[in-house]
Amino acid sequence: MKQKLSPDYLFEVSWEVCNKVSDLHTQLSTKTPYLTDHLKDKYICIGPDVWKETHKHPEFIEDTEIFRSWREYAAEHNIHVRIGRWQVQGEPIAILVDFTPLFGQKDKIFTNYWLKFGLNSLSGQWDYTEPAMFGYAAGQVIESFYQFHLTAHDRLVAHFHNWRTGTGVLYVNDNVPQAGTVFTMHESILKKTLRRKEMNLPTPLDEVDAGVLVSELDIVSKHSLEEAAALHADLLTVPTEEAADECQWILGIKPGLITPAGIVPSGDAQGDRQDAGWSEQISSYFTAYAKVLGNSSDRYDLYKDKKQPVRVVSMPPIESMRPKWKKVTIELKVPEDLQSLPEIARNIWWTWNFEAMDLFWKIDPELWKACEKNPVILMENLSMEHYERMLHDASFMKQYEEVVKNFHQYMEEGKQKKTKKIAYFSMEYGLSEHIKIYSGGLGVLAGDFLKQASDDNVDMIGIGLLYRYGYFTQSLSVHGEQLDTYHPHDFIKMFATPVRDESGERIKISIAFPGRTLHARVWKIDVGRIPLYLLDTDISENQSFDRFVTHQLYGGDWENRFKQEFLLGIGGIRILDALGIKPDVYHCNEGHAAFTGLERLRKYVQEENLSFHEALEVVRASSLFTTHTPVPAGHDFFSEDMLRTYMPHYADRLGISWETFMGLGKMNPNDPQEDYSMSVLAAKLAKFVNGVSKIHGKVSRNMFKDLYPGFFPEELHLSHVTNGVHFGTWTAKEWQQLYRKTFGDNYLQDVSNPEAWKKIMQVPDEEIWVLRNKKRKQLLEYINERLLSNLARRQETPRKIYQLMEAVSENTLTIGFARRFATYKRARLLFNDIDRLAKIVNNPDMPVQFIYAGKAHPADKAGQDLIKHILEISRRKEFLGKIIFLEDYDMELGRELVKGVDIWLNTPTRPMEASGTSGQKAVLNGIMNFSVLDGWWAEGYTEEAGWKLKEEKTFENQEFQDELDAETVYNILESEIVPMFYTRNKENIPEEWVRWTKNCIARIAPHYTNKRMMDDYFRLFYNKLFESSRKFEENDHQLARAMVHWKNKVIQAWDNIEVVEKRLVSNSGKRLLLGDLFVAELKLNVGDLKSSDFGVEVVFGQKSPDGSREIVSVYEMEQIKTQKNQVTFRCEVPAKRTGSFNYAFRMFPKHPELAHRQDFSLIKWI
């Protein structure tokens, strides 16, 4: 049966390989045993890797040993495949190719193929793009295999089926001249499209122009690809004579051969072997292969020099020539009387309890410091002598017993939770400088929030990612350039413990990625009473590029960022499933975690058989989204290509169209050019949305206003909870001791109670001032030690180091500026007038020193240049020791600064500061703020308790505004702050300064603790969500089904509501006098709606100076009469203000289960 010219290798390429979507799957699968009989493992099927489940593929079993070397070679060239066996008769080798990485290159590919082959892809949608990219990727696979394995003497045939593989024909034609190409058109795209529309081809064929039909059916691009493949393949074949005639009519090309496609058997072709007529028909295929091999030989000059690559066999790695050390662990048994030490060391409760911290320090102060003040490392380095010394130290044992008692009592109380369960999702957590999974304020806020949840005994679970290299470590070169380095972390020393199931096995979650499965291990950090679960992909089961997913916080390109957020959202929900945890409320801290909502939707649709809209009601009823970002550009956006790459299956899983799915992440769902916003997705999937300060709430309402057409920004439900800080973490031990002595032993139970804080006014001035001096001195000692390390590493001269350290004074007014070095933070502002600044810092009677610290994002060149600029200024003679920049700003440095400086300076561009919690930390330590009235300070500022730059801009030109603000800063420093600090009484106490310090503590501090913040979240959101979550879950989601039914009814009737009569009563149409009534009546024909389904209101507004319209007041009208389907509304509004006003009437839906107007964002102005 074998022909004279028979292929050595045959690649069969089809969308239906391991992918049962049409009858062609059956035809191919029944043919495979005849080809494997002849070619064995040199018959290779190539199909698309479109399986998006983490459980077993029904048709494909992966075998990583097949073509292992080539697979590794292909991966190095960004060709990602899975190789195994197709589970059909004959079990041929199958290569499933991941074509999704090509989505980002599609425009370039299509342009190239237009120029080379005349391929018209302009009108192609995604149902064209996906198979086009698959065909191209299949061509790359063939080329790569050819380059790796074959020589010029090998006979190679590539057989492509139907238009979906057409780009593969073109790719091989262009790049592998040695390959003979067969293109089989089983059914034209024109005929297939007509059949789907239950239409037939015209009879006779030549009565209609096929091109006209192609255009009318909007399949121009698919047809163009089919035509290009037919033209450029070595051989075009069809299965029947009838198909040949159709081909001649549609393409104007006569097929070169009839290759029957077998007899399609009834039932499933998988299972028992069915002949399907192939024993007689297979010879026609070998005839086809012989023909194209003949064509290939005609091109011999193009590949005659091709040789099989010589792959150098390298020497064994140098590591194999070194000793292979094995680990043996010798553990020191902790004495019975000290058994609780390791338990306390592993729970980061110790980080906010100074008695516990002091206990570890007392064990061995020098060793404690050498172990980076990390009790886990300390415990690993303790000797028997250490334990014996502890046991014989009565003072130590007394303190140990007190700490253990407090810890166990604290943990025991945590077994009886006070609330329902909350799952809190965040991309980063700032818990301690030892746990390097944070970059800045967002993470530190999240860490503080978990600690407060622990102190308040809230039933909360944290979910995040565990980064092997965390965020970068900052150092500066001798020239001031920021150097970013990443160090691998030992998770055990970061207080993380592996999470195991009941059998002791590590718990892992899996997520389907294109062409592979992503695996992640689960770790846990105990944050007091709160478990924080973290995902880690740096494991051997993953390929190198997937191990990188959790290497760096915000690291890599946008694709890696997408994968991180995919893992956080989808994987975060799967952590909960794996642990059997079902929260009542889901809280997304920033849009990074928005995919939690999508995964929850999928589960409700697939596992509980809800419709998409019913599932949406349930998900929203239990979801809160907190946004921290003050500018649209700060939110994460992803292209449709990215979504198509990683989530092409989600729309089908949710039972919605792809356009609807994409619309979930868009302000305007109908705009195909708009990228997918994680923040928009989070907002649409949450019942409540909040900003993190009053001003930021307003900024957020303006940012998201386009989600709610018909509403004014000030009406939106987007609220705010002003951030706070965790008292125990950020308040110095000495201040805590003073507060306890002054406020009472139980003050921590209600640390946000303003009445307790007023007692600070009773504390003698001298005690306050002595404490402030002590903390400044401690800070300067810490700075000198840190400076010495920084300068020595930069190879500064010993003379310069000595001069700088001598210039730093513990008695000098010290001002701190430490934060992320983004340009909007305006760190440069102070240096607007260098000469004037020099006079301020060098005043011989009243000197000033400024401490700067902060990191610029590795991609933020402007921020890095700003750091360099400040460092250059700090080296000038007049600023040596007066302007200090400290490297590698982290939580440890932040704690020291907010405890030790005298003034906390903050100068952000208005209104770009979402919150700015570092200033709140300073307040807890009796440090006054000098800041723009933005973020939290716009609410926190109090007369005689700090200083301000006004909230409003004077100039639209930012350079002019910067100049004005700089002048204001200099003036306030010169005329108020500096003189007040240095004006002393006869006891050398600055009485006015201390009075302001007391005001700062009494009037500001209690309002900006995490305790107040947590209480606000419960009052505004959590308690409401607990109730709505319960209602929408109970009785098999009966309320969700009812709400969807009601909303559909309202939507269908909405546009049919008619105004029957609108009239102004009394003198309402004339000028009104103050105190007169504006009276109006509306009669509406409401059709099928009940009068209780909607309301009507009158809205009064005025034009603002910029031309926009602002709402003055809104009054709901009263229903005064209902007659059949007509309802009359009336309002009587007293005129309380003079002026010229506009008014309009507006309808809105009403239902007792709507939490706010945007809960059903339907509105009609009438």
Secondary structure, DSSP 8 states (H G I E B T S, - for coil): ---SS--SEEEEE-TTTT---SHHHHHHHHHHHHHHHHHGGGEEEEEE-----SS--SSEEE-TTTTHHHHHHHHHTT--EEEEEESSTT--EEEEE--GGGGGGHHHHHHHHHHHH----TT--HHHHHHHHHHHHHHHHHHHHHHHH--TT--EEEEEESGGGHHHHHHHHHH-TTEEEEEE-SS-HHHHHHHHTT----SSGGGS-HHHHHHHTT-HHHHHHHHHHHHHSSEEEESSHHHHHHHHHHHS---SEE-------SS-SSSS---TTHHHHHHHHHHHHHHHHHHHHHTHHHHTT------------GGGGS-------------GGGTHHHHHHHBGGGGG-HHHHHHHHHH-HHHHHHTTT-HHHHHHT--HHHHHHHHT-HHHHHHHHHHHHHHHHHHHHTTS-SS--EEEEES-B-S-TTS-B--SHHHHHHHHHHHHHHHTT--EEEEEE--SSBS-EEEE-TT--EEEE-----GGGGTEEE-B-TTS-B-EEEEEETTEEEEEEEEEEEETTEEEEEEE--STTS-HHHHGGGTBTT-S-HHHHHHHHHIIIIIHHHHHHHHT---SEEEEESGGGTHHHHHHHHHHHHHH---HHHHHHHHHTTEEEE---SSGGGS-EE-HHHHHHH-TTHHHHHTS-HHHHHHTT-SSTT-TTS-EEHHHHHHHT-SEEEESSHHHHHHHHHHHGGGSTTS-GGGSS-EE----B-HHHHS-HHHHHHHHHHH-TTGGGGTT-HHHHGGGGGS-HHHHHHHHHHHHHHHHHHHHHHHHHHHHHTT--HHHHHHHHHH--TTSEEEEEES---GGG-GGGGGSSHHHHHHHHT-SSS-EEEEEE----TT-HHHHHHHHHHHHHHTSGGGTTTEEEESS--HHHHHHHHHH-SEEEE---TT--S--THHHHHHHTT-EEEEES-TTHHHH--TTS-EEE-SS-S-SSHHHHHHHHHHHHHHHIIIIIHHHHH---TTS--HHHHHHHHHHHHHTGGGGBHHHHHHHHIIIIIHHHHHHHHHHHHHHHHHHHHHHHHHHHHHHHHTT-EEEEEEEETTTTS---TT-EEEEEEEEE-TTS-GGGEEEEEEEEEE-TTS-EEEEEEEE-EEEEEETTEEEEEEEEE--S-S--EEEEEEEE--TT-SSGGGG---EE-
